[in-house]
Amino acid sequence: MNLSKKLFMSFVLLCTSIFLFAQSLTLNSVCNSLSKNAVTKGNFTQTKMVNIAKSSREFKSTGNFLFCEKGIVWNTEKPFPSTMIISPTKISQTNPSGETTIISSGNNPTLGLISSTLTGIFSGDISSLEKNFNIEFSADENSATKSWKLNLFPKDENFSKAIDSIFISGNFKENVAELENIILTEKNKNTIKYILENQTVAKELTEDEEKLF
Amino acid sequence: MKKNSFSQLINSKLTNVHFLILWIIFHVGFLIFFGIVYFSNKGNIFIDADLFNMFPKSFNEESVRIADEKLTEITGQNVFIIVANDDFQNAKKTAENVYEKLLDDQINGGKNFDSISLYQEFGNFAEILSSLKKYKYNLLDDDSINLINSSPETFAQNAIMTAYSPFTVLPLDNLEEDPFMIQEKIANNYISAVSSSGIAMGIKDGVLATEKDGTWFILIRGILSKEGASLASKDNGVAKIYEVCNSVENYGSRFIYSGTPFNSHESSNSAMKEISTISTVSLVAVILILLFVFSSPVPILCSLGSILISIITAFIATLAIFHKMHILTLVFGTSLIGSCIDYSLHYFTHWAGNKELSSGKEIRKHLFNGLSLAIISSAVCYIILMFAPFNLLKQMSVFSISGLMSSFLTTICIYPFIPLPQNKREVKFLNIIKPVKNKTKKKLVGRIAITAMFVFSVGTIFIFHNRFSIKNNLYKLYTMEGKLLEDRKETVEITKYNPTCWFIIRGNNENDVLVKEENLCKKIDSHSDKKIGYISTSKFIPSQEHQKKSREAFKKLLNIADLQYEALGFDSSYTENLKKDFESTEGEFLSLTDGSVPSFITNLISTAYLGELNGQFYTVVMPNLVENSDELKSLVKDENDIFFINKMSDMAQDLDKLTNMVFIFFAGAYILMFVILKLFFTWKQSLKIISIPLLIVLMTSAIFTIFNINLEFFSVTGLILVFGLGLDYIIYMIENEKDKTLKTKTLEPFATLLSFITTVISFGALALSSFQPVHLMGLSIFIGLTTAYISTMFYDRSL
């Protein structure tokens, strides 16, 4: 092999490696990584920032969550216990006295959109995300724990009347994606921020969890 | 004899000119009458092809019937176009193309739709509820009111919990005005009312859509205008929908059509095709017979002219009297061709073959008695139908009487002007009627045959008495087929919406009717454990009584407003503002009568709130899908102002009642005819004549029982019509027997045979119809007329 050929092959290898490295943090790779986990559980801290009468008010709550193919369980523990279960077709909310309200997600577009967005991300279904949102994806691969950010802007006119954007961010430690924050900005600039911590994964739902859906 | 002197008087005193004037008065009179009605109604005269109008009006109370008719009018013009595609965006693009094209047509002067909608605005609850802000204290639901009354603190705590919950329907920026989050409650109630009150489709990308087995379905809804629903027009709404859907860029989408107008369009088209077929078959048969028998164009042209005039007269007379005519009347009316030709056949048989009569006037004089009695007997039967509480029968009655009368008048008034044939006067095939030599033997055979017919029919009915029943089944009368049936099934599967029965609630005022409706809704919810979804007015606009209760309950929350504000991090000064806001809305009620209801709610309840009709208020509670209607019916069995309507079952029961009523009319007509006959004939002759209708009923019933066909409304109506036509044969024969002046006795039986053949051909064609009501009516008329003719031949003593 002559020098020019060697140089050429080295160049090709270098380009390929750069390309492969760049591909490691794409929306596809993040979603693919997330979708490998059938069940993701963890704790959340929710902070609602509400603009009321020229000032803002904060409503902070904590609890645990569960993401799976069938939907999302949002179990608030403090300051007031309640459980919300979001599936592709319905949303149910149960208060401490056991009273449950069931809403078809079709009739509540905002909740329906959130449900389909999160299940879309966790199931790696990027095409469904692209149908509903204009997507901005960025990654920071220089930090020790690679991080990624996803900004979603609703395409649908009705949705965009209620929601300005959904911001999702996470890390990509050891080539495994993890979702850390979700910030939902409403049209009136109220925000709901979720911090997701202590995440664990499982291959399947437990019997009790299965009953929730 | 009285009738002879009357006949002689008419024929001796009146000239051809007098008869001509009579004919002109009759026909021009109807034409003027029609013209006056047409212009006074601004041309609003039409052909009605609504399938439901084919059936009698309900025997319910008049006021409820009016309310139900209004509901049918509203829902009967709804059309659903569902666009199906595996790709949502392609389905949406197709739906948008269809919607825009239909909308363009409207903008460019089209008048087919009252409304057409694709895009859904019921997505932003914040905007919607802001228009109801003033009434928020009035709109708490029962559960909330009960909770507040028993424990206002729990309600308040639930509100705080909602504020901290992950997602809320409404933004939280109204907390200082609404610390108990009652607007969030109202929004949730409205969402569940909307989701349980209609089709099972959700809003996606601004349109109503759903996904099933990988296919997306998008709904376009429309309400046809009166012009759009008009089936008389070729460019009606349904035709426009088909045209647009077939021509737009569809990206591989397919269309599913549903709604009464599509069925009416289909049935109207097939009815029109049948009219053409029946008319063509009847006319061709008549022309051929006339051509073979008379070998002259005169009888053919005159008979066809007479038929045409008869049908036009019948058509304008019916339209002038009823302002509309059902398509079935028209289908039936075409069979008049066979009846109308009878008079012409009798006239032209003598015109062509009776050498003893030397002028048209003499032919008229000879036929006058027989034809007059024939038209009287037919008219009596048809007039009886005028008393039936059912417009279709009344229309048929007017159509038949005016058509036959026109034909009769043309025969006696116009035909005598036609010069007799100059060449030899003969009728071909006359020799098939031969005088009988042994009259005693003929008499004996006749008596045995008539007795045998009676014995056979009575015996058959006795043997198969288990099958003999008067029962109507509407599901058998109209059956959807092909794409319409497939589309209907698919629409129900997709939308889970197939209202087959409903409640009509009556009240003295808006509040009264809504209070009654709320009580009914509670019963339905508790009976079905809230599993039956339905549309109702009070779910969106509670009664004033309920609104007062809601305000009373809120007063209890005001007592703990200080604490609630504190818990939410506000100072107690907000409490005063809340109290002032509450007091400022004192006496304000959300009310349809006051016009305070926003349009998005009035649109939602357009099929549920009927409003004021004849001084009383009506609403409708309409379940989406009902599996056991008897259970629902039992919920209101003790209610005086709530009526359960199950259209198909109610109409079948009403048809049963009407069928029995028609039998009573038959008995009335029977007695009346006997009295009339007795005026003109001897006891023996009268009994002979009147025994024929009885034999017709027995024989038809017997054949129906053999083939296990229920005697139902349309076949019984057919029997009444046979009664009118079937007497003609025996009357002609008895008149022939009585007439001692003429030597040629075979002409009358020959004319009667021709009458029978032409009539039976036209009614036989009806029996071939695929449309069950027409088929059954045609079948019973065919059997009845054949029985009438055969028994007449056995009764005949003229030859």
Interface residues (C-beta under 8 A of the other chain):
Chain A: Q46 K48 V50 N51 I52 A53 R57 F59 K60 S61 W74 T76 P79 F80 P81 S82 M84 I91 Q93 N95 P96 S97 E99 T101 I102 I103 S104 S105 G106 N107 N108 P109 T110 L111 G112 I114 K131 K155 D156 E157 N158 F159 K161 A162 E186 N188 N190 I192 Y194
Chain B: F88 Q89 Q120 G123 N124 A126 E127 T154 Q157 N158 I160 M161 A163 Y164 S165 P166 F167 V169 P171 L172 D173 L175 E176 N188 I191 S192 V194 S195 M201 G202 I203 K204 D205 G206 T210 L568 G569
